[in-house]
Amino acid sequence: MKQNLLKQQALLVNPTRRKFLRGMVVGGVVAGLSPWGNLLAASAMPSNNSQILRGTEFDLTIAQSLVNFTGKPRLATTINGSVPGPTLHWREGETITIRVTNHLQEFTSIHWHGILLPYQMDGVPGLSYKGIAPGETFTYTFKVQQSGSYWYHSHSGFQEQQGMYGAIVIEPAVKDEYIAQRDYVISLSDWSDEDPMRVFKNLKTQSSYYNFNQPTALDFFDDVAKEGWDAAVGKRKMWNEMRMNPTDLADVSAHTYTYLMNGTTPAANWTGLFKPGESVRLRIINSSAMSFFDLRIPGLKMTVIQADGQAIVPVTVDEIRIGVAETYDVLVTPRDEVYTIFAQSMDRTGYACGSLAQQAGLSAAIPALDKPEPLTMGDMMGDMSGMDHSEHDMAGMSDKKPIQVRHAKTEYGPSVDQRVDTPRTNLDDPGIGLRNNGRRVLSYADLRSLPNIMDTRAAEHEIELHLTGNMERYTWQFDGLEFGQSSPVHFPYGKRIRVVLVNDTMMSHPMHLHGMWSDLEHPDGGVQVRKHTIIVQPAQRISFLTTADAQGRWAWHCHLLFHMDAGMFREVVVA
């Protein structure tokens, strides 16, 4: 193990070489360097040539294709031969038919993320249907009941990590008030040359396997200089006793990940063209398996007009944190010759990027990665009212009254390594690494849905669940129970239900409830914003309302792929 870690550290010492190797990759194809020749060029389609399919009938083929993002050919799980898969354009009110044919040697599936439909069409094996067997074709058909930007992906094994995802753009039945001269999908994702099963095994063996932002002796002496010897020693002792790491911001880092924008590496420079003064709409989708991204366009303000496909009161910002599975639509009005679209990973180990330019071939400077910031005591323990905040970076956190929470009987067993008794409830915190960074950063407190999309009924039922885990064992759960040990959550049909989630872990979890909207509540009461995926930050308590108007069996899970597979998944039955 020690030799392996030394080898990994040596690879990270020379990021220039790693970037150079990736710099030779253009649109997933390495020109002149691969023994695969024309086969590679034919099967690793550049994202700029990915299909855009429109209409009411679609044919999608799932197969393995060769791709190359790092200088080495690898097999990806592709939809119609490309990564990402085709962008599907639908129209609100129309009935669509999608025939999905499986050319793999294993079962597959497609889940239509955030789309309202009958549960039999939701695409979750074991709940919606058995999945799509090798050689079979499954036909999805449903009426489109919404508009906006969404995405689709496999819900089978680790196929999503291997490239099986694509964007959905739904035109509204009534003309959209935001008509832009240019309209681009920005799909962010993470690719690994490693077999995802191996990545998962490495995490199960050592949860910090891919984390190289470990506290150092220099960090310790910095703490001594700022806080004094006793406080610095106490802090290090506390983290050691909890067997936790304050720099554990992401389970998987750029050590194995290459971050992509529309299936393109940073060196390949995906480019969206514009003319000076044109309005450009960017439909930003985090279609990664495990990575949060902080996106900005230096020199350009972004006006956010939709969150998770739903219209909001427009808000103008410099930077947006996009959790896994979230989508944001923004408007920009570029005037200079070229701009960089820069999306750095939350752990600051790498980035995806592309350009907005007046002509192809142009590129602007790429910003340096921000310095990673360690988790604070507030991130770990919740509301720190009454403590000396001067010893901890609590910037951006509201001073709320502590909330003492109830804990489930099953919640604290051998599978759980942490609990939070006084979670914070603020929504104005943009998250670790974004607090007071000198830029105007979007937070959930900035998001306000338009009033005409809300169910105004009060909650008739309430359920509270805790997000739990054990980093040493790399297990994740609801209320201390992995999926295989849990029973379904029951929502009475037609009722308005309040759901309370308390995050007892040190990681942010993007929680996705299938089949129904999640109307995030403001801590002081009232609905804040309608979403399909809600980030619950460390030591945070959030509540949302949902209308149980979709009968059937639905999935509810963390959208970090390896967390879901490690147990943070529940079945919801609406009846």
C-alpha positions in Angstrom: 0.0 0.0 0.0 2.9 2.4 0.9 4.6 1.8 -2.5 1.3 2.3 -4.3 0.7 5.7 -2.5 4.2 6.8 -3.3 3.7 6.0 -6.9 0.4 7.9 -7.0 2.1 10.9 -5.3 4.9 10.9 -7.9 2.3 11.1 -10.7 0.7 14.1 -9.0 4.0 15.9 -8.5 4.2 16.5 -12.3 0.8 17.9 -13.3 2.5 19.6 -16.3 3.2 16.2 -17.9 -0.3 15.0 -17.2 -1.8 18.1 -18.8 0.5 17.7 -21.8 -0.6 14.2 -22.4 -4.2 15.3 -22.2 -3.4 18.2 -24.4 -2.8 15.9 -27.3 -6.3 14.6 -27.0 -8.7 16.3 -29.4 -12.4 15.5 -28.9 -11.7 12.1 -27.6 -9.5 11.1 -30.5 -5.7 11.0 -30.4 -4.5 11.8 -34.0 -1.5 9.8 -35.1 -0.7 8.3 -31.7 -3.0 5.3 -31.6 -2.6 1.8 -33.0 -6.3 1.6 -33.3 -6.3 3.8 -36.4 -9.6 4.3 -38.2 -11.5 2.2 -35.8 -10.7 4.6 -33.0 -11.5 7.6 -35.1 -14.8 6.2 -36.1 -16.0 5.2 -32.7 -14.7 8.1 -30.5 -16.9 10.8 -32.0 -15.9 14.4 -31.1 -18.6 16.0 -29.0 -19.0 18.9 -31.5 -20.4 16.2 -33.9 -22.7 14.6 -31.3 -26.2 14.2 -32.6 -29.1 16.6 -31.9 -32.3 14.6 -32.4 -35.7 16.3 -32.7 -39.3 15.1 -33.0 -41.6 12.6 -31.3 -39.9 9.3 -32.2 -36.3 8.4 -31.3 -34.1 5.3 -31.7 -31.2 5.0 -29.2 -28.6 2.2 -29.3 -26.6 1.2 -26.3 -23.2 -0.3 -27.1 -19.5 -0.2 -26.2 -17.3 2.1 -28.3 -13.6 3.1 -28.1 -12.8 6.5 -26.8 -9.6 8.3 -25.9 -9.4 11.1 -23.5 -6.0 10.6 -21.9 -3.8 9.2 -24.7 -4.9 5.6 -24.1 -7.9 4.0 -25.8 -10.6 2.7 -23.5 -14.1 1.2 -23.9 -17.0 3.5 -23.0 -20.7 2.7 -22.7 -22.2 4.9 -25.4 -25.6 6.0 -26.7 -25.6 6.1 -30.5 -21.8 5.8 -30.5 -20.9 9.1 -28.7 -20.1 10.5 -25.3 -22.3 12.3 -24.3 -25.2 10.7 -26.1 -27.5 12.6 -28.5 -29.2 15.8 -27.2 -32.9 15.1 -27.4 -35.2 18.0 -28.2 -38.9 17.5 -27.1 -41.9 19.8 -27.0 -44.1 20.2 -24.0 -47.5 18.6 -24.5 -46.4 16.1 -27.1 -46.3 12.3 -26.6 -42.9 10.9 -27.4 -41.8 7.3 -28.2 -38.2 6.2 -27.6 -36.9 2.8 -28.6 -33.8 1.8 -26.7 -31.9 -1.2 -28.1 -29.2 -2.9 -25.9 -26.1 -4.2 -27.7 -24.2 -4.8 -24.5 -23.6 -8.2 -22.9 -25.3 -7.0 -19.7 -28.6 -5.4 -18.7 -29.0 -1.7 -19.2 -31.5 1.1 -18.6 -32.2 4.7 -19.2 -33.7 7.0 -16.5 -35.2 10.4 -17.7 -33.9 12.6 -14.9 -36.4 15.1 -13.5 -39.1 14.1 -16.0 -42.7 13.6 -14.8 -44.0 10.3 -16.2 -45.7 7.0 -15.3 -43.4 5.0 -13.0 -43.2 2.2 -15.5 -41.4 4.5 -17.8 -38.9 5.9 -15.2 -36.2 3.4 -16.1 -35.0 2.1 -12.7 -34.4 -1.7 -12.7 -36.1 -3.5 -9.9 -38.7 -0.7 -9.4 -39.9 0.4 -12.8 -39.1 -2.7 -14.7 -36.5 -5.5 -15.0 -34.2 -3.4 -17.2 -33.3 -4.0 -20.8 -31.8 -7.4 -21.5 -28.9 -7.9 -24.0 -30.3 -7.9 -27.5 -33.7 -6.5 -26.5 -35.4 -3.3 -27.4 -37.5 -1.5 -24.8 -40.0 1.2 -25.9 -40.6 4.2 -23.6 -43.7 6.3 -24.3 -45.1 9.2 -22.3 -46.6 12.6 -22.6 -44.2 15.5 -22.0 -45.6 17.6 -19.1 -42.9 20.2 -18.6 -40.3 22.3 -20.3 -36.7 23.3 -19.6 -33.3 21.6 -19.5 -32.9 18.1 -18.2 -30.8 15.0 -18.8 -30.9 11.2 -19.1 -28.5 8.5 -17.9 -28.2 4.8 -17.2 -29.5 3.5 -13.9 -27.7 0.2 -14.2 -24.4 -0.6 -12.5 -21.7 1.9 -13.2 -22.6 2.5 -16.9 -23.2 6.2 -16.2 -19.6 6.6 -15.1 -18.6 4.9 -18.3 -20.2 7.6 -20.5 -23.9 6.7 -20.7 -25.6 10.1 -20.4 -27.1 12.8 -22.6 -29.0 16.1 -22.5 -32.7 16.8 -22.9 -34.0 20.2 -24.1 -37.8 20.7 -23.9 -39.4 23.6 -25.7 -42.4 25.2 -23.8 -45.9 25.0 -25.2 -46.1 28.7 -24.7 -43.3 30.8 -26.1 -40.4 31.3 -23.7 -39.9 34.9 -22.7 -36.1 34.3 -22.8 -35.2 33.9 -26.4 -31.5 34.0 -27.1 -29.7 34.3 -30.4 -27.5 31.3 -29.4 -28.4 28.3 -27.3 -25.8 25.8 -26.1 -25.8 22.8 -23.8 -22.9 22.7 -21.4 -22.6 19.1 -20.1 -20.0 18.6 -17.4 -18.8 15.1 -16.6 -16.0 13.0 -15.1 -14.2 10.3 -17.0 -11.8 7.6 -15.6 -9.6 5.2 -17.5 -10.0 2.9 -14.6 -12.8 0.3 -14.4 -15.4 1.9 -12.2 -15.6 -1.3 -10.2 -11.9 -0.9 -9.4 -12.5 2.7 -8.3 -15.3 1.6 -6.1 -13.2 -1.2 -4.7 -10.4 1.2 -3.9 -12.8 3.5 -2.0 -14.1 0.5 0.0 -10.5 -0.4 0.8 -9.4 3.1 1.7 -12.0 5.9 1.5 -9.2 8.5 1.1 -7.5 6.6 -1.7 -7.9 9.4 -4.3 -7.5 12.3 -1.8 -4.1 13.9 -2.0 -5.0 17.1 -0.2 -4.0 15.7 3.1 -3.2 18.0 6.1 0.6 18.5 6.2 3.1 19.6 8.8 3.2 23.0 7.2 -0.6 23.3 7.7 -0.2 22.4 11.3 2.4 25.1 11.9 0.1 27.6 10.1 -2.6 26.7 12.6 -0.2 27.2 15.4 0.7 30.7 14.1 -3.0 31.6 13.8 -4.6 29.9 16.8 -1.8 28.9 19.2 -0.2 25.6 20.0 -2.9 24.2 22.3 -5.7 25.0 19.8 -3.7 23.6 16.8 -2.9 20.4 18.7 -6.5 20.1 19.9 -7.9 20.5 16.4 -5.5 17.8 15.0 -6.3 15.5 17.8 -10.1 15.9 17.3 -9.9 15.1 13.6 -7.7 12.0 14.3 -10.1 10.8 17.0 -13.0 11.1 14.6 -11.0 9.3 11.9 -11.9 12.0 9.5 -10.1 14.3 7.2 -10.9 18.1 6.9 -9.9 18.0 3.3 -12.1 15.1 2.3 -14.2 17.2 -0.1 -14.6 14.6 -2.9 -14.2 10.9 -2.9 -12.7 10.7 -6.3 -10.2 13.3 -7.6 -8.3 14.3 -10.7 -5.8 11.6 -9.9 -8.0 9.3 -11.9 -10.6 11.7 -13.3 -10.4 13.7 -16.5 -13.1 16.4 -16.4 -15.0 16.9 -19.7 -17.2 19.7 -21.1 -19.5 18.3 -23.8 -17.4 15.2 -23.9 -14.3 17.3 -24.7 -11.0 17.7 -22.7 -9.8 21.1 -21.7 -7.0 20.9 -24.3 -9.5 20.2 -27.0 -11.3 23.4 -26.1 -15.0 22.9 -26.9 -16.2 26.2 -28.4 -19.6 27.9 -28.7 -19.6 30.7 -31.3 -21.3 34.1 -30.9 -21.4 37.5 -32.5 -20.7 40.6 -30.3 -23.8 41.7 -28.3 -25.8 38.5 -29.0 -27.7 36.9 -26.1 -26.3 33.4 -25.4 -28.2 30.8 -23.3 -26.1 28.2 -21.6 -27.9 25.1 -20.4 -25.5 23.8 -17.7 -25.9 20.2 -16.7 -23.8 18.3 -14.2 -23.9 14.9 -15.8 -20.9 13.6 -13.8 -20.9 10.5 -11.6 -19.2 12.0 -8.5 -18.0 15.6 -9.1 -19.3 18.9 -8.0 -18.2 21.8 -10.2 -17.9 25.5 -9.5 -18.5 27.3 -12.9 -17.6 30.8 -13.9 -16.8 32.8 -17.1 -14.2 35.3 -16.2 -15.2 38.7 -17.5 -18.9 37.8 -17.9 -21.8 38.0 -15.5 -24.3 35.1 -15.7 -28.1 35.7 -15.2 -29.6 32.5 -13.9 -33.2 32.1 -15.3 -33.9 28.4 -14.5 -33.0 25.9 -11.9 -33.6 22.2 -12.6 -35.7 23.2 -15.6 -38.0 25.4 -13.6 -38.3 29.2 -14.1 -37.0 31.4 -11.3 -36.8 35.1 -10.6 -33.6 36.0 -12.5 -30.5 36.5 -10.4 -27.1 37.7 -11.7 -23.9 36.1 -10.4 -20.3 35.5 -11.1 -20.1 31.8 -10.1 -22.4 28.8 -9.6 -21.8 25.5 -7.7 -23.5 22.8 -9.6 -24.1 19.6 -7.7 -24.2 16.2 -9.5 -27.5 16.0 -11.5 -28.4 19.7 -11.1 -29.1 21.9 -14.1 -29.0 25.7 -14.4 -29.9 27.8 -17.4 -28.1 31.1 -17.6 -28.0 34.1 -20.0 -24.8 35.9 -21.0 -24.1 38.7 -23.4 -20.5 38.4 -24.5 -18.8 41.3 -26.3 -15.0 40.5 -26.2 -13.4 38.2 -28.7 -13.2 35.1 -26.5 -14.0 34.0 -23.0 -13.2 30.8 -21.0 -16.0 28.7 -19.5 -14.2 27.4 -16.4 -15.6 24.7 -14.2 -13.2 23.6 -11.4 -13.9 20.5 -9.2 -15.0 21.2 -5.7 -11.8 19.6 -4.3 -9.7 21.9 -6.6 -7.8 19.0 -8.2 -8.8 19.6 -11.8 -11.3 21.3 -14.1 -13.3 21.2 -17.3 -13.3 24.1 -19.6 -14.2 25.4 -23.0 -14.7 28.7 -24.8 -17.2 31.2 -26.0 -15.6 32.9 -29.1 -16.3 35.0 -32.1 -14.6 32.4 -34.3 -13.3 28.9 -34.0 -9.7 28.3 -32.8 -9.6 31.1 -30.3 -8.9 30.6 -26.6 -8.6 32.8 -23.5 -6.5 32.4 -20.4 -7.5 29.6 -18.1 -7.7 30.6 -14.5 -5.5 28.9 -11.9 -7.3 26.5 -9.6 -8.4 28.0 -6.3 -6.7 26.8 -3.2 -8.6 24.0 -1.6 -10.2 24.9 1.7 -10.5 22.5 4.6 -13.9 21.8 6.2 -14.7 23.9 9.2 -16.2 22.9 12.6 -19.5 24.3 11.4 -19.3 21.9 8.4 -18.7 19.1 10.8 -20.8 19.9 13.9 -23.5 22.2 12.6 -24.7 25.4 14.4 -21.8 26.6 16.5 -23.7 29.2 18.5 -22.0 29.9 21.8 -18.6 28.8 20.5 -15.7 31.1 19.8 -16.2 31.5 16.0 -12.8 33.3 15.7 -11.1 29.9 15.7 -13.1 28.7 12.8 -14.0 30.0 9.4 -17.7 30.5 9.7 -18.0 33.0 6.9 -21.2 32.9 4.9 -23.1 31.0 7.7 -26.2 32.7 9.2 -26.4 32.9 12.9 -29.5 30.7 13.4 -31.0 29.3 16.6 -29.8 25.7 17.0 -32.3 23.0 16.3 -32.2 19.9 18.4 -33.1 17.0 16.1 -34.7 13.6 16.7 -32.6 10.6 15.9 -34.0 7.3 14.6 -33.5 4.2 16.7 -31.7 2.5 13.8 -29.6 5.5 13.0 -26.5 5.0 15.1 -25.0 1.5 14.7 -21.7 0.1 13.4 -22.4 1.6 9.9 -22.5 5.2 11.2 -19.4 7.2 12.3 -20.9 10.6 13.0 -24.0 12.4 14.3 -25.1 16.1 14.3 -27.4 17.2 17.1 -27.6 20.9 16.2 -27.6 21.1 12.4 -27.5 24.5 10.7 -30.5 25.5 8.6 -29.1 28.4 6.5 -29.5 28.4 2.7 -27.3 31.4 2.1 -24.1 29.4 2.4 -22.6 28.7 -1.1 -20.5 26.0 0.4 -16.9 25.2 1.3 -14.4 26.9 -1.0 -16.8 29.6 -2.1 -17.2 31.6 1.0 -15.9 35.2 0.7 -13.9 34.4 -2.4 -14.4 37.9 -3.8 -17.0 36.7 -6.4 -20.8 36.9 -6.3 -21.6 33.2 -5.8 -25.1 31.7 -6.2 -26.6 30.1 -3.1 -30.0 28.4 -2.6 -31.2 31.5 -0.8 -30.9 33.4 -4.2 -33.3 30.9 -5.9 -37.0 31.9 -5.9 -39.4 30.0 -8.1 -42.2 31.9 -9.8 -45.4 31.7 -7.7 -47.5 30.1 -10.4 -45.7 26.8 -10.3 -46.3 25.9 -6.7 -48.8 23.8 -4.9 -49.9 26.1 -2.1 -51.4 23.5 0.2 -49.9 23.0 3.7 -48.2 19.8 4.5 -50.5 17.0 5.8 -47.8 14.5 6.7 -44.1 14.9 7.8 -41.2 12.5 7.6 -37.7 13.0 8.9 -34.7 11.1 7.7 -31.0 11.4 8.4 -28.2 11.0 5.8 -25.6 8.8 7.4 -22.4 7.0 6.6 -19.1 5.5 7.7 -16.1 6.8 5.9 -13.8 4.0 7.1 -16.1 1.3 5.8 -17.3 3.5 2.9 -21.0 2.8 3.5 -23.8 5.3 3.1 -27.4 5.2 4.2 -30.7 6.7 5.2 -31.1 6.5 9.0 -28.2 4.1 9.3 -29.7 1.5 7.0 -28.2 0.5 3.6 -30.8 -0.1 0.9 -30.8 -3.9 1.3 -31.7 -3.5 5.0 -34.3 -0.8 4.6 -38.1 -0.9 4.0 -39.9 1.4 1.6 -41.0 4.9 2.5 -44.8 5.3 2.0 -46.3 8.6 0.7 -50.1 8.7 0.8 -51.4 9.4 -2.7 -52.6 12.9 -3.4 -51.3 14.3 -0.1 -48.9 17.2 0.5 -45.9 15.9 2.4 -43.0 17.7 4.2 -39.7 15.8 4.1 -36.9 16.8 6.5 -33.4 15.7 5.7 -30.5 16.0 8.2 -27.0 15.4 7.0 -25.0 13.7 9.7 -22.0 13.3 7.4 -19.1 15.5 6.4 -19.9 15.4 2.7 -22.5 17.2 0.5 -25.2 14.9 -0.9 -27.2 15.7 -4.0 -30.5 14.1 -3.1 -32.9 13.1 -6.0 -36.5 12.0 -5.5 -37.8 10.4 -8.7 -41.3 11.2 -10.1 -42.2 14.2 -8.0 -41.0 17.8 -7.5 -39.1 18.7 -4.3 -40.2 22.2 -3.2 -37.4 23.4 -1.0 -38.6 25.4 2.0 -37.0 28.5 3.5 -36.0 28.0 7.1 -38.4 30.8 8.2 -41.3 29.2 6.3 -42.6 29.2 2.8 -41.4 27.6 -0.4 -38.1 28.8 -1.7 -37.6 27.0 -5.0 -38.8 23.9 -6.9 -36.1 21.4 -7.8 -35.6 17.8 -8.7 -32.2 17.5 -7.0 -31.3 19.2 -3.7 -27.8 19.5 -2.3 -27.7 18.9 1.5 -24.5 20.3 2.8 -22.5 18.8 5.7 -24.2 19.2 9.1 -27.2 20.9 7.4 -30.9 20.4 7.9 -33.2 21.1 5.0 -36.9 20.6 4.4 -39.0 20.3 1.3 -42.6 19.8 0.3 -43.7 17.3 -2.3 -47.1 16.4 -3.7 -47.5 12.7 -3.9 -49.5 12.8 -7.1 -47.6 10.0 -9.0 -48.7 6.5 -8.0 -46.2 3.7 -8.1 -42.7 2.7 -7.0 -40.0 5.4 -7.1 -36.3 5.7 -6.3 -34.9 8.2 -3.8 -31.2 8.4 -3.5 -27.9 10.4 -3.3 -26.8 11.1 -6.9 -23.2 10.5 -6.1 -23.0 7.2 -8.0 -20.8 5.3 -5.5 -22.8 6.6 -2.5 -25.9 5.3 -4.1 -24.3 1.9 -4.8 -22.9 1.8 -1.3 -26.4 2.1 0.2 -27.8 5.6 0.2 -31.0 4.6 -1.7 -34.6 4.1 -0.7 -37.7 3.0 -2.4 -40.7 5.3 -2.2 -44.2 3.9 -2.6 -47.0 6.3 -3.5 -50.4 4.6 -3.0 
